[in-house]
Amino acid sequence: MNPYAVAAILVGVAAAQAAIAPHLAILGVRPNLPLLVVTAWGLLRGSGEGIWWGLGAGLALDLFSGVPLGMFSGGLVLAGFIAGVGERQVFRTHFLMPVLAIAVNTLLANLAAMGAMKLLNWPVPIGALMTTAVLPEMAYNIVGILVVFPVLAWVSHRIEDRSVEL
């Protein structure tokens, strides 16, 4: 895929997280749009592309949110890698694979961000955040992946190299 198009997509998703996701909040919980996109793309295209998409989306999100550079990047890179492990699975397009992947990635990405905050000596009540923020976000992301995954599966299918080599 054209790297300029990828950059535009990832910056657009990070901007949507900053500008639109707050308006999608339900009971104060909002979806993690970059995590949804990185997880879906990693499942569809493998760990290599998942890692790069995670890095690009993470750096853009770091810049938009004003946190120290790398705060969200680490978790999104990890999410892209983990999702990419499922790319080779026979059932990757079955709706349970994206649901399982986003559930795991929501937990890991949030734990990575909390770990980075702890390293910076920020007060992080991990137990309270798990029940009031991470688990509700996981539920929202599970619903979100059921919308995002088919859209990105269509995009992935449209850009695949259709040439046949003998």
C-alpha atoms as one frame of an Amber mdcrd trajectory, in Angstrom:
protein
   0.000   0.000   0.000   1.198   3.495  -0.741   3.061   4.802   2.347   1.522
   8.245   1.926  -1.950   6.732   1.986  -1.046   4.742   5.106   0.264   7.889
   6.814  -2.902   9.780   5.893  -5.090   6.962   7.223  -3.176   6.702  10.505
  -3.059  10.446  11.112  -6.749  10.602  10.246  -7.570   7.838  12.722  -5.528
   9.542  15.458  -7.242  12.845  14.707 -10.623  11.102  14.851  -9.664   9.662
  18.243  -8.935  13.168  19.497 -11.831  14.971  17.843 -14.658  12.488  17.245
 -14.253   9.675  19.801 -15.206  11.934  22.749 -18.583  12.478  21.049 -19.038
   8.708  20.709 -18.643   8.222  24.458 -21.256   6.148  26.244 -21.284   6.651
  30.011 -17.873   8.287  29.719 -16.330   5.370  27.793 -15.070   5.932  24.276
 -13.769   3.520  21.658 -10.060   3.327  20.934 -10.155   3.962  17.182  -6.402
   3.549  16.527  -6.412   0.257  18.429  -9.388  -0.967  16.376  -7.672  -0.113
  13.093  -4.270  -1.530  14.093  -5.796  -4.759  15.405  -7.934  -5.280  12.296
  -5.056  -4.510   9.934  -2.661  -6.764  11.842  -5.154  -9.632  11.632  -5.613
  -9.065   7.922  -2.038  -8.363   6.830   0.241  -9.887   9.457   2.572  -8.765
  12.216   4.936  -6.837   9.958   2.309  -4.416   8.725   0.546  -4.485  12.100
   3.708  -3.292  13.850   4.251  -0.456  11.363   0.626   0.609  11.535   0.825
   0.463  15.344   3.926   2.634  15.355   2.450   5.182  12.955  -0.901   5.374
  14.730   0.801   5.457  18.132   3.143   8.304  17.258   0.279  10.293  15.718
  -1.847   9.657  18.813   1.033  10.682  21.083   1.384  13.947  19.167  -2.352
  14.697  19.210  -2.796  13.874  22.898   0.187  15.801  24.222   1.597  12.911
  26.260   5.293  12.008  26.218   6.284  10.499  22.882   5.902   6.742  23.045
   3.176   6.657  25.690   0.655   5.041  23.334   3.055   3.865  20.632   4.376
   0.929  22.620   0.940  -0.511  23.246  -0.146  -0.074  19.638   3.040  -1.678
  18.305   2.429  -4.612  20.652  -1.205  -4.753  19.491  -0.157  -4.840  15.835
   2.256  -7.679  16.547  -0.219  -9.705  18.618  -3.002  -9.280  16.055  -0.625
 -10.285  13.280  -0.011 -13.612  14.953  -3.640 -14.427  14.139  -3.168 -13.596
  10.453  -2.102 -17.127   9.636  -5.060 -18.694  11.415  -7.676 -20.461   9.336
 -10.438 -18.703  11.257  -9.022 -15.163  11.026 -12.123 -13.902   9.249 -14.529
 -15.647  11.610 -16.072 -12.975  13.827 -14.622 -14.545  17.000 -10.988 -14.019
  15.943 -11.236 -10.200  15.699 -13.305 -10.151  18.917 -10.679 -12.178  20.784
  -7.848 -10.115  19.296  -9.398  -6.759  20.264 -10.174  -7.977  23.780  -6.565
  -9.065  24.329  -5.167  -5.957  22.642  -7.357  -3.592  24.650  -6.005  -5.116
  27.838  -2.373  -5.141  26.680  -2.391  -1.634  25.181  -3.896  -0.163  28.334
  -1.469  -2.058  30.567   1.420  -0.797  28.429   0.196   2.807  28.754  -0.287
   2.405  32.514   3.193   0.911  32.783   4.653   3.892  30.943   2.791   6.229
  33.284   4.144   4.337  36.300   7.678   4.681  34.924   7.116   8.440  34.817
   5.950   8.343  38.454   2.420   9.348  37.529  -0.229   8.188  40.006  -1.934
   5.208  38.367  -4.627   3.338  40.323  -4.405   0.207  38.170  -7.199  -1.717
  39.904  -9.667   1.135  39.675  -8.724   1.881  36.071  -9.208  -1.754  35.080
 -12.811  -1.798  36.298 -13.856   1.751  35.407 -11.973   2.311  32.155 -10.307
  -0.742  30.606 -13.113  -3.301  30.847 -15.807  -0.894  29.595 -13.476   0.176
  26.776 -12.965  -3.485  25.933 -16.733  -3.956  25.579 -16.972  -0.872  23.340
 -14.024  -2.047  21.247 -15.579  -5.492  20.791 -18.635  -3.852  19.245 -16.376
  -1.531  17.231 -14.272  -4.333  15.752 -17.416  -5.909  14.326 -17.805  -2.744
  12.222 -14.148  -1.889  11.506 -12.901  -5.376  10.599 -15.238  -5.968   7.613
 -14.470  -2.504   6.234 -10.704  -3.037   6.446 -11.077  -6.594   5.111 -12.697
  -5.086   2.035  -9.877  -2.505   1.725  -7.236  -5.204   2.180  -8.869  -7.349
  -0.481  -9.040  -4.425  -2.914  -5.332  -3.596  -2.598  -3.966  -7.146  -2.694
  -1.670  -7.928  -5.581  -3.869  -9.814  -8.023  -1.038 -10.987 -10.284  -0.456
 -14.714 -10.570   3.103 -15.932 -10.748   3.988 -19.234 -12.360
